[in-house]
Amino acid sequence: MSSLSIRMRFAILLLLSLVAKAQTAQLPTTLTIAGQPDQVALIQVNGKSYVDIDSLARITHGSLKFQGNQTILTLPGSGSAPTQPTTQATRAPELSGGFLSAEIESLTQIREWRAALVYAIQNNYPVTDNWVSGLRRSADAKLQLAIAASVTEPDQKAAALLKNEFTNMQQMSDQFLTTHAKANYIPPDSFDNNSLDQKILSCEHALISMAASKQFQDEISCH
């Protein structure tokens, strides 16, 4: 009987020897897989339940394979089909194209503000509020466009860092305005080892890197 049970698809229904020895075989019950409409008969012998392996494969939408004296049941999703790389599923959302364009324009305007300030101080030109206010307004206008273009959560996080960059630039500009108003002179080497200026430059590089990768990454120098 064991040779027949291997070759026939009813091998795992039950062992015929157990049926013969069973003192009392209970009435068949049924097995139902949750979420599936079909069911198969269960036969209980000596307190143990047995099911037809063919029927089990059918209601689970699995497949049977016979190799030598082995019977292999493959369930859906347990086969050898290649899985999708997790990097595609877990990759962080990218910064939107509209925001990236506005961010670059805003960074460019802040950079021009800083470059003009550096040039004026190093060449001993007067730093006046009338002159600086025009640079500040232009940078602020570009910043507001970038904020308005931030439509996704990564955009909004990057926009917050961009706003901090503008605030730090304005703070440094105001400091030089105050110095010039008091002494009418600003030393040309005022940018050497200037911690606030270094912070502005570091934040600018970080924001440019984010734009290149299209991925948001928090940056301590932008806070």
Secondary structure, 3 states (H helix, E strand, C coil): CHHHHHHCCCCCCCCHHHHHHCCCECCCEEEECCCCCCEEEEEEECCEEEECHHHHHHHCCCEEEEECCEEEEECCCCCCCCCCCHHHHHCCCCCCHHHHHHHHHHHHHHHHHHHHHHHHHHCCCCCCHHHHHHHHHHHHHHHHHHHHHCCCHHHHHHHHHHHHHHHHHHHHHHHHHHHHHHHCCCCCCCCCCCHHHHHHHHHHHHHHHHHHHCCCCCCHHHC
